[in-house]
Amino acid sequence: MTESRVGLGVDVHRLVAGRPLILGGVEVLFERGLLGHSDADVLTHAICDALLGAAGLGDIGIHYPDTDKRFRGISSLRLLEDVVDKLRGAGWRVVNVDATVIAERPRLSRYFDAMRANVAHVLGIDETRVNLKATTSETMGAIGRGEGIAAWVVCLIQAAAECPDT
């Protein structure tokens, strides 16, 4: 029997003036960006958390705390690379990732191909195994008021020796 595990990752960051908006390692044209210690890429952070959780390796805050100056301004794709290394070291491989970004604005679908390519490359899987969606919160709550952006991610990992070729 193949050992598989599912992980869930969630991240939320506040939108502020004076920062670029980075999602999935792609700069999205928008008047505000996400506030955070790193590049504040909520999509990539949620992917990291989903993978770490599936492997039983804690969460992004344990491995990359915002009190550590090494991670100030770092690309979240670099953090994801390190997470993938941790998974491999623990005997796991990524099968797929399914993500939803929640934002009133901006429209994101035109950026999905580039985001998907970035994430798939770092995960070492085919782009067809990375699914991206966007939705709004119908103007409800902080995200609905345009105060921030959130991402929810679910992933599947399998024991490396049992994972199908990617």
Backbone bond lengths (Angstrom), bond angles and torsions (degrees), N, CA, C in turn:
res aa  C-N    CA-C-N  psi(-1)  N-CA   C-N-CA  omega(-1)  CA-C   N-CA-C  phi
1 M - - - 1.456 - - 1.531 109.49 -
2 T 1.313 116.68 132.48 1.456 122.83 179.73 1.520 109.59 -76.35
3 E 1.324 115.26 128.78 1.463 118.19 175.99 1.518 109.08 -83.88
4 S 1.316 116.01 122.75 1.459 123.50 178.55 1.514 108.94 -127.91
5 R 1.296 114.94 151.80 1.467 120.59 176.42 1.517 109.74 -139.57
6 V 1.327 115.54 147.58 1.456 123.31 178.25 1.521 108.10 -109.83
7 G 1.326 116.37 142.23 1.459 120.81 176.87 1.515 110.22 -129.06
8 L 1.321 115.92 152.24 1.459 123.09 177.59 1.520 108.15 -124.61
9 G 1.322 115.56 131.26 1.461 120.62 176.59 1.509 109.95 -127.87
10 V 1.325 116.04 139.46 1.459 122.50 179.19 1.525 107.68 -135.88
11 D 1.318 116.60 136.85 1.462 119.59 175.09 1.525 109.04 -145.29
12 V 1.321 115.70 149.99 1.462 123.09 179.27 1.525 107.55 -142.30
13 H 1.333 116.25 135.65 1.463 121.07 174.63 1.526 109.42 -136.46
14 R 1.315 114.78 150.51 1.467 122.82 178.95 1.532 109.40 -79.03
15 L 1.326 116.41 141.12 1.464 122.78 173.05 1.528 109.36 -84.84
16 V 1.348 116.21 134.51 1.466 121.63 179.11 1.528 109.80 -140.36
17 A 1.304 115.62 158.49 1.467 120.99 175.15 1.525 109.27 -74.37
18 G 1.334 115.44 153.44 1.454 120.00 172.39 1.511 115.93 87.16
19 R 1.324 117.73 7.23 1.469 120.80 177.17 1.522 108.97 -130.07
20 P 1.334 116.61 147.97 1.470 118.52 175.25 1.529 109.99 -74.48
21 L 1.320 116.00 152.24 1.455 121.44 175.67 1.527 107.67 -94.58
22 I 1.324 116.21 111.69 1.458 122.52 -179.43 1.523 108.54 -113.38
23 L 1.331 116.27 125.46 1.465 122.37 176.68 1.529 108.40 -137.30
24 G 1.313 116.52 125.26 1.455 120.00 -178.30 1.518 112.27 60.67
25 G 1.327 116.24 28.60 1.451 121.45 -179.77 1.515 114.39 77.42
26 V 1.321 118.10 9.14 1.462 123.47 -178.12 1.520 108.84 -111.98
27 E 1.331 116.72 134.71 1.460 119.47 174.38 1.521 108.76 -80.38
28 V 1.320 114.93 119.12 1.465 123.19 -179.29 1.522 107.90 -96.53
29 L 1.321 116.66 129.82 1.457 120.09 179.58 1.527 109.82 -69.24
30 F 1.339 115.08 116.70 1.464 120.92 -179.16 1.528 107.35 -163.95
31 E 1.321 116.65 156.42 1.466 120.20 -176.63 1.525 113.67 -76.03
32 R 1.317 117.84 -12.54 1.465 121.06 178.70 1.529 109.60 -134.96
33 G 1.321 114.43 163.14 1.458 120.73 177.27 1.513 109.88 -129.28
34 L 1.315 115.82 177.78 1.461 120.73 -176.83 1.527 110.97 -90.60
35 L 1.319 114.83 138.37 1.460 122.38 -178.90 1.521 109.60 -86.73
36 G 1.322 116.11 130.48 1.453 120.34 177.09 1.514 111.14 -178.55
37 H 1.316 115.89 170.69 1.461 122.85 -178.81 1.525 110.64 -69.22
38 S 1.331 116.12 -42.18 1.460 121.28 176.74 1.527 107.42 -90.37
39 D 1.341 117.14 -147.42 1.466 119.23 174.69 1.524 112.18 -78.70
40 A 1.349 116.66 -2.20 1.475 123.96 174.66 1.529 113.25 63.81
41 D 1.309 116.68 31.68 1.465 123.14 -179.31 1.536 109.09 -73.90
42 V 1.333 116.75 95.02 1.470 120.62 -174.96 1.523 112.58 -60.85
43 L 1.300 117.76 -35.16 1.463 120.58 179.73 1.525 110.45 -63.76
44 T 1.315 116.58 -51.09 1.465 119.93 -178.68 1.521 111.15 -67.81
45 H 1.325 118.08 -36.01 1.470 120.41 176.92 1.531 110.88 -62.21
46 A 1.318 116.91 -43.06 1.462 120.18 179.74 1.532 110.78 -66.13
47 I 1.327 117.34 -36.23 1.469 120.20 175.75 1.527 109.58 -63.37
48 C 1.327 117.05 -45.49 1.470 120.81 177.41 1.524 110.86 -55.85
49 D 1.319 116.63 -48.05 1.465 120.29 -178.88 1.522 112.31 -64.10
50 A 1.325 117.16 -39.57 1.468 120.24 178.53 1.529 110.27 -61.73
51 L 1.311 116.89 -45.54 1.465 121.07 -178.75 1.520 111.81 -67.31
52 L 1.322 116.11 -46.22 1.464 119.44 178.58 1.521 111.12 -60.84
53 G 1.330 116.45 -42.42 1.459 120.30 179.51 1.518 112.13 -63.99
54 A 1.323 116.91 -43.11 1.467 120.23 -179.99 1.524 111.06 -60.25
55 A 1.321 116.46 -37.74 1.466 120.85 -178.40 1.527 112.73 -85.19
56 G 1.339 117.05 -3.18 1.461 120.26 -178.86 1.522 112.42 71.15
57 L 1.340 116.20 32.73 1.462 121.21 -175.69 1.523 113.43 -108.97
58 G 1.322 117.71 23.95 1.457 120.08 177.41 1.510 112.68 86.13
59 D 1.340 115.73 -141.96 1.456 119.77 -177.68 1.519 110.32 -142.88
60 I 1.313 115.36 174.88 1.458 121.85 -175.29 1.533 112.02 -61.43
61 G 1.328 117.34 -34.93 1.456 120.85 -179.86 1.514 113.63 -66.40
62 I 1.317 117.09 -30.08 1.468 121.04 177.32 1.523 110.45 -70.68
63 H 1.330 116.53 -44.51 1.461 121.21 -174.63 1.523 113.77 -83.42
64 Y 1.327 117.98 -29.56 1.470 122.09 -174.42 1.531 109.66 -135.27
65 P 1.322 118.08 64.88 1.472 120.68 -174.11 1.529 112.22 -64.99
66 D 1.331 114.91 148.13 1.462 119.50 -179.90 1.524 112.76 -73.49
67 T 1.315 116.77 0.09 1.460 121.24 175.09 1.528 111.58 -91.66
68 D 1.323 117.26 -7.12 1.458 122.46 -177.81 1.527 109.56 -94.77
69 K 1.334 116.62 116.13 1.464 121.67 -176.47 1.525 112.68 -63.38
70 R 1.318 118.51 -20.94 1.473 120.66 179.33 1.529 111.87 -62.09
71 F 1.318 116.67 -23.66 1.462 120.13 -175.38 1.530 113.54 -101.30
72 R 1.338 117.01 2.35 1.471 120.40 179.48 1.525 109.29 -65.53
73 G 1.336 116.17 120.63 1.453 121.90 176.95 1.521 115.35 74.12
74 I 1.324 118.11 3.24 1.464 121.29 -176.54 1.528 111.04 -66.61
75 S 1.320 115.64 147.15 1.463 120.08 173.15 1.525 108.58 -67.28
76 S 1.299 115.73 131.13 1.464 119.54 178.62 1.520 112.02 -65.77
77 L 1.324 117.65 -20.96 1.464 119.29 173.98 1.531 110.70 -64.82
78 R 1.334 117.77 -31.63 1.477 120.66 175.05 1.532 109.68 -66.83
79 L 1.331 116.60 -38.70 1.463 119.29 176.38 1.525 110.01 -63.98
80 L 1.328 116.92 -41.59 1.459 121.14 178.86 1.526 110.87 -63.08
81 E 1.327 117.37 -39.24 1.469 120.15 175.90 1.519 110.45 -57.79
82 D 1.325 116.13 -43.57 1.459 120.23 -179.91 1.524 111.08 -67.02
83 V 1.322 117.59 -38.08 1.468 121.03 177.03 1.529 109.84 -61.75
84 V 1.321 117.01 -43.88 1.471 120.71 178.78 1.532 109.85 -60.74
85 D 1.335 117.31 -40.71 1.466 120.46 176.32 1.524 111.09 -61.67
86 K 1.325 116.92 -41.20 1.468 120.42 178.26 1.531 110.90 -63.09
87 L 1.326 116.76 -42.03 1.468 120.59 177.96 1.523 110.75 -61.89
88 R 1.326 116.25 -47.77 1.467 119.65 179.71 1.523 110.55 -59.51
89 G 1.330 115.67 -42.10 1.462 120.18 178.86 1.516 112.84 -61.85
90 A 1.331 115.91 -28.31 1.473 120.99 179.17 1.530 111.60 -92.54
91 G 1.348 117.24 3.49 1.461 120.22 175.70 1.517 115.88 89.64
92 W 1.339 117.61 22.63 1.465 121.79 -177.25 1.516 111.44 -118.09
93 R 1.329 115.67 152.99 1.460 123.51 172.03 1.521 108.63 -131.61
94 V 1.324 114.40 148.22 1.463 120.47 179.77 1.525 109.10 -79.92
95 V 1.337 115.84 133.09 1.460 121.54 174.72 1.523 109.83 -95.56
96 N 1.335 117.13 -52.46 1.457 120.17 178.33 1.521 111.29 -159.64
97 V 1.334 113.74 165.01 1.463 122.84 178.18 1.523 107.48 -135.60
98 D 1.323 116.83 135.26 1.464 122.71 175.01 1.524 106.95 -127.01
99 A 1.330 116.45 121.86 1.464 120.96 -172.34 1.517 112.13 -128.91
100 T 1.330 114.80 146.17 1.457 122.18 172.69 1.525 108.44 -127.52
101 V 1.328 115.90 126.19 1.458 121.96 174.51 1.523 106.71 -100.16
102 I 1.336 116.07 133.43 1.458 121.40 -177.86 1.527 108.19 -113.34
103 A 1.332 115.24 114.67 1.462 121.39 -178.50 1.526 109.07 -157.30
104 E 1.311 116.62 139.71 1.465 119.66 174.17 1.528 110.04 -70.48
105 R 1.309 115.66 -42.29 1.458 123.61 178.79 1.510 107.35 -146.74
106 P 1.277 120.08 154.87 1.464 129.72 -3.52 1.531 111.20 -82.96
107 R 1.310 116.31 172.09 1.461 121.87 171.69 1.527 107.23 -69.65
108 L 1.326 116.66 134.27 1.461 120.09 -171.34 1.521 115.56 -111.70
109 S 1.310 118.23 -15.16 1.462 120.19 -170.45 1.524 113.37 -56.41
110 R 1.319 118.48 -32.65 1.469 119.94 -178.78 1.527 112.78 -69.75
111 Y 1.335 117.36 -13.78 1.458 122.27 179.39 1.535 112.22 -97.84
112 F 1.311 117.20 -8.35 1.468 120.49 -172.24 1.526 113.80 -61.49
113 D 1.322 118.89 -38.98 1.467 119.30 -179.27 1.527 111.13 -60.22
114 A 1.325 116.77 -44.88 1.465 120.37 179.52 1.527 111.30 -67.58
115 M 1.336 117.20 -40.91 1.465 120.66 177.38 1.524 110.52 -61.72
116 R 1.324 115.89 -47.40 1.466 121.78 -179.31 1.532 110.18 -58.87
117 A 1.323 116.63 -44.31 1.462 120.72 179.68 1.526 111.02 -61.75
118 N 1.336 117.48 -44.78 1.469 121.13 178.48 1.517 112.17 -59.89
119 V 1.321 115.54 -50.49 1.464 120.58 -176.16 1.527 110.64 -65.44
120 A 1.323 117.40 -46.35 1.464 121.03 -179.37 1.527 110.72 -60.35
121 H 1.321 116.05 -42.00 1.468 119.87 179.82 1.528 111.11 -59.42
122 V 1.325 116.24 -48.69 1.460 120.15 -178.83 1.532 111.03 -65.48
123 L 1.330 117.03 -38.69 1.465 120.34 -179.43 1.521 112.57 -75.27
124 G 1.327 116.87 -17.31 1.453 120.69 -178.92 1.518 112.76 73.70
125 I 1.343 116.04 32.70 1.461 120.72 179.44 1.522 109.37 -127.10
126 D 1.314 115.50 164.74 1.455 121.14 177.54 1.531 109.61 -67.03
127 E 1.332 115.72 146.68 1.466 120.30 -179.37 1.532 112.36 -59.17
128 T 1.317 117.95 -25.93 1.466 120.13 179.36 1.520 111.68 -68.61
129 R 1.312 117.30 -11.53 1.469 121.46 179.04 1.527 112.63 -96.20
130 V 1.318 116.14 5.86 1.463 122.12 175.77 1.519 106.92 -118.90
131 N 1.323 117.01 112.64 1.458 121.87 179.74 1.524 109.17 -109.67
132 L 1.329 115.71 131.10 1.462 121.21 -179.90 1.513 109.98 -123.50
133 K 1.335 114.73 138.09 1.462 121.73 177.30 1.521 108.22 -137.70
134 A 1.305 115.61 160.03 1.469 120.72 174.49 1.518 108.33 -134.51
135 T 1.306 114.44 148.87 1.459 120.88 175.87 1.519 107.96 -148.91
136 T 1.308 115.90 169.46 1.459 121.57 173.61 1.524 107.98 -107.41
137 S 1.311 115.88 176.17 1.468 119.59 172.46 1.521 109.60 -108.57
138 E 1.345 115.06 24.23 1.478 121.44 175.37 1.521 112.13 53.93
139 T 1.320 116.45 40.56 1.473 126.26 178.45 1.535 113.97 64.40
140 M 1.322 117.26 14.26 1.467 120.21 178.69 1.525 110.48 -94.23
141 G 1.315 116.63 141.52 1.452 122.33 174.14 1.518 113.90 72.31
142 A 1.342 115.14 -172.58 1.465 121.38 -176.40 1.521 111.93 -62.09
143 I 1.318 117.70 -41.08 1.460 119.93 179.02 1.522 109.49 -67.48
144 G 1.317 117.48 -40.60 1.455 121.76 177.77 1.509 113.46 -62.73
145 R 1.322 116.25 -29.32 1.469 120.68 176.66 1.527 111.58 -83.51
146 G 1.338 117.56 0.02 1.454 121.41 178.83 1.509 114.07 80.49
147 E 1.334 117.14 20.10 1.455 120.67 -178.53 1.527 113.08 -83.17
148 G 1.333 117.37 -16.78 1.449 119.70 -178.26 1.514 111.76 -166.15
149 I 1.319 114.56 -177.35 1.461 123.31 178.13 1.520 107.36 -135.11
150 A 1.330 116.37 143.96 1.459 122.21 178.91 1.529 109.76 -126.83
151 A 1.312 115.30 162.17 1.465 120.92 174.12 1.518 108.67 -142.39
152 W 1.320 115.29 140.47 1.460 123.99 174.47 1.522 106.80 -120.99
153 V 1.312 116.41 133.32 1.461 121.05 -176.86 1.521 109.55 -136.68
154 V 1.312 115.40 138.04 1.455 121.59 169.87 1.523 106.88 -121.28
155 C 1.331 116.15 143.32 1.456 119.95 -179.89 1.523 109.50 -137.42
156 L 1.320 114.30 161.63 1.455 122.22 172.87 1.513 107.73 -123.77
157 I 1.330 116.33 130.59 1.455 121.39 173.22 1.520 108.22 -122.91
158 Q 1.315 115.96 155.61 1.463 121.49 176.18 1.513 108.91 -133.39
159 A 1.325 114.82 156.70 1.458 120.16 173.87 1.525 107.49 -54.52
160 A 1.319 117.33 133.16 1.460 122.41 -171.16 1.530 112.86 -56.21
161 A 1.291 118.38 -39.49 1.464 121.00 -178.48 1.516 112.18 -69.38
162 E 1.315 117.53 -17.94 1.460 121.65 -175.23 1.524 113.29 -109.33
163 C 1.338 117.05 -4.38 1.456 120.60 -176.14 1.518 110.92 -76.97
164 P 1.341 117.44 136.02 1.469 118.99 177.31 1.510 111.10 -63.41
165 D 1.321 117.15 152.86 1.461 121.17 177.87 1.517 109.76 -56.74
166 T 1.314 115.36 141.36 1.463 119.95 -179.27 1.497 111.19 -106.43
